[in-house]
Amino acid sequence: MPKVALITGADRGLGLGLTQRLLASGWTVIAGKFLDWPELDALQASFPERLIQVSLDVSSDSSVAQAVAEVQLRLDGIDLLICNAAIQRSAEVQSITEDLNFDHMIAEFNTNTLGALRVTNAFFPMLQASSMKRLCYVSSEAGSIAESKRTGWFGYCMSKAALNMAVKNMHNDLSHQGYSFRLYHPGWMRTYMSGAKNQEAHYEPDEAADFALKHFLSAVDESQVRLVDWQGNEMPW
């Protein structure tokens, strides 16, 4: 039987690239989609049996619960969870002296931090059925306190730092039960995370997916969880 991966934010960007590559490698992929972009439908024609699309808003308890119910009708377990969904709404804020949009910051926390916890918690019974039990979280250099050079971006940076702490705590709890964790900074990608595609970034999400999967599927020292970038370098917390 093919191994099964669940990817959040699979509509486009890094999530779509990961979906494409895992399908091409023989995996069954549950693709969580937030918006109705056409790329997943095009993939469906090529992988009608192994691509399972589900509507998934990671910021919504009811959406996540509905996704779990739909997936459980099709599959018994999940081997690889990739929490990739994220939003960025605070880049325009460069200083505490500026007007702050707290609604934007709450949305960033709810998606970038709590969304990962919400999905992991809801799908945990399906992860228990796997012998692989690999949990992957797309973080950011923006969440590294030691490396921070920014003066603002409060909501986004804080949400990623909080995600790093959540993954550390989950590792403390679950690593002795056979669960393995990957915490990953994918680099500066040309994605739609802020709403429009960022054309100034270094590389396309398709390229980023190759680097990410290499790390997600690699064997590493599981005694501790590390924040690793796309070049394989460990980043400080």
C-alpha positions in Angstrom: 0.0 0.0 0.0 1.3 3.5 -0.8 2.3 5.7 2.2 -0.1 8.5 3.0 0.7 12.2 3.5 -1.5 15.0 4.6 -0.4 18.5 3.4 -2.1 21.7 4.6 -2.1 24.7 2.3 -1.7 22.5 -0.8 -3.5 24.8 -3.2 -0.4 26.5 -4.4 3.1 27.5 -3.5 5.2 25.1 -1.5 2.2 22.9 -0.5 1.4 22.3 -4.2 5.0 21.5 -5.0 5.2 19.0 -2.2 1.9 17.4 -3.3 3.2 17.1 -6.9 6.5 15.4 -5.8 5.0 13.0 -3.4 2.4 11.9 -5.9 5.1 11.4 -8.5 7.0 9.2 -5.9 4.0 6.9 -5.4 2.5 8.4 -2.3 -1.2 8.9 -1.6 -1.7 12.6 -0.8 -4.5 14.3 1.2 -4.3 17.8 -0.1 -5.8 20.4 2.2 -7.2 23.3 0.0 -8.2 26.7 1.2 -9.2 28.2 -2.1 -10.4 26.7 -5.3 -7.3 27.2 -7.4 -7.2 25.0 -10.6 -3.8 23.3 -10.1 -5.0 20.6 -7.8 -7.8 19.7 -10.2 -5.2 19.3 -13.0 -3.2 17.0 -10.8 -6.4 15.0 -10.0 -6.6 13.9 -13.6 -3.1 12.4 -13.5 -3.6 10.8 -10.0 -7.3 10.0 -9.7 -6.9 7.4 -7.0 -4.0 8.8 -5.0 -4.9 12.5 -4.7 -7.6 13.2 -2.2 -8.7 16.8 -2.0 -10.4 18.1 1.1 -11.5 21.7 2.0 -9.4 22.7 4.9 -9.2 26.0 6.7 -6.7 25.4 9.5 -8.0 28.4 11.4 -11.4 26.9 11.8 -12.3 24.1 14.3 -15.3 23.1 12.2 -13.4 23.0 8.9 -10.7 20.8 10.4 -13.3 18.5 12.0 -15.1 18.1 8.7 -11.8 17.3 6.9 -11.1 14.6 9.4 -14.5 13.0 8.9 -14.0 13.1 5.1 -10.6 11.5 5.3 -11.6 8.8 7.7 -14.2 7.6 5.1 -11.4 7.0 2.7 -8.3 6.0 4.7 -7.3 4.3 8.0 -4.1 6.1 8.7 -1.6 8.9 7.9 2.1 8.4 7.8 3.4 11.9 7.1 1.9 15.2 8.2 3.1 18.4 6.7 1.7 21.6 8.3 2.5 24.1 5.7 -0.5 26.5 5.7 0.4 30.1 6.7 -0.5 33.7 6.2 1.4 36.9 6.4 -0.4 40.1 7.2 2.1 42.2 9.1 5.1 43.0 6.9 4.0 46.5 6.4 4.5 47.2 10.2 8.1 48.1 10.8 7.9 49.7 14.3 6.0 49.7 17.5 5.4 53.4 17.0 3.1 52.7 14.0 -0.5 51.8 14.0 -0.9 48.1 14.8 -3.6 45.9 13.3 -4.4 43.4 16.0 -7.0 41.6 13.9 -4.2 40.8 11.4 -2.0 39.5 14.2 -4.7 37.4 15.7 -5.3 35.9 12.3 -1.6 35.1 11.9 -1.5 33.3 15.2 -4.7 31.4 14.5 -3.4 30.1 11.2 0.3 29.9 11.6 0.5 28.6 15.2 -2.9 27.3 16.4 -3.6 26.0 12.9 -0.7 23.5 13.1 -1.8 22.4 16.6 -5.5 22.2 15.5 -4.6 19.9 12.6 -2.2 17.8 14.5 -4.6 17.3 17.4 -7.6 16.5 15.1 -5.7 14.0 12.9 -3.7 12.4 15.8 -5.8 9.2 15.9 -5.0 8.6 12.2 -1.3 9.2 12.8 -1.3 6.6 15.6 -2.1 4.0 13.0 1.2 4.6 11.2 4.6 3.1 11.8 6.2 6.2 10.3 4.6 8.9 12.5 6.5 11.8 10.8 5.4 15.3 11.8 6.7 18.2 9.7 6.2 21.9 10.3 7.1 24.7 8.0 8.4 27.5 10.1 10.6 30.5 9.2 13.8 32.4 10.0 11.3 35.0 11.2 10.7 32.8 14.2 14.3 32.7 15.3 14.7 35.1 18.2 18.5 34.9 18.1 18.7 35.7 14.4 16.0 38.5 14.3 17.1 41.7 12.7 13.6 43.1 12.1 12.0 46.0 14.0 8.4 45.0 13.3 6.5 42.2 11.5 5.1 41.5 15.0 2.3 39.1 14.2 4.2 36.9 11.7 7.4 36.7 13.7 5.7 36.0 16.9 3.5 33.3 15.4 6.4 31.5 14.0 8.4 31.7 17.2 5.3 30.3 19.0 5.1 27.5 16.4 8.7 26.5 17.2 7.9 26.3 20.9 4.8 24.2 20.1 6.9 21.7 18.1 9.5 21.5 20.8 6.8 20.7 23.4 5.3 18.0 21.1 8.7 16.5 20.6 9.2 16.4 24.4 5.8 14.6 24.7 5.8 12.2 21.7 9.3 11.4 20.6 9.6 8.4 23.0 6.4 7.0 21.4 8.0 6.7 18.0 7.1 10.1 16.6 9.7 12.0 14.7 9.7 15.8 14.0 11.0 18.2 11.3 10.9 21.9 11.9 11.9 23.7 8.6 12.7 27.1 7.2 12.2 26.9 3.4 13.9 30.1 2.5 12.5 33.1 0.6 10.0 31.7 -1.9 7.8 33.3 -4.6 4.5 32.5 -2.9 1.1 34.1 -2.4 1.4 34.1 1.4 0.7 37.8 1.7 -2.1 37.7 -0.9 -0.2 38.5 -4.1 2.7 36.5 -5.5 6.0 37.7 -4.3 8.2 38.1 -7.4 11.2 39.4 -5.6 12.0 36.2 -3.7 14.9 33.9 -4.5 13.2 30.9 -6.0 10.0 29.2 -7.1 8.1 26.9 -4.7 8.7 23.9 -7.0 12.4 24.2 -6.3 11.8 24.7 -2.6 9.7 21.5 -2.5 12.8 19.4 -3.5 14.8 20.8 -0.7 12.0 20.4 1.8 11.2 16.8 1.0 14.8 15.8 1.2 14.8 17.0 4.8 11.3 15.8 5.7 12.1 12.2 4.6 15.7 12.0 5.7 17.1 10.2 8.7 18.4 12.5 11.4 19.1 12.4 15.1 15.7 12.2 16.7 16.8 12.9 20.2 16.1 16.5 19.8 14.2 18.7 17.4 16.1 21.4 15.4 15.1 24.3 13.2 16.8 23.5 9.9 17.0 25.7 6.7 16.8 24.6 3.0 20.5 24.2 2.9 20.5 21.8 5.8 22.0 24.3 8.2 20.7 24.3 11.8 19.3 27.7 12.9 19.3 29.1 16.4 16.0 29.4 18.3 
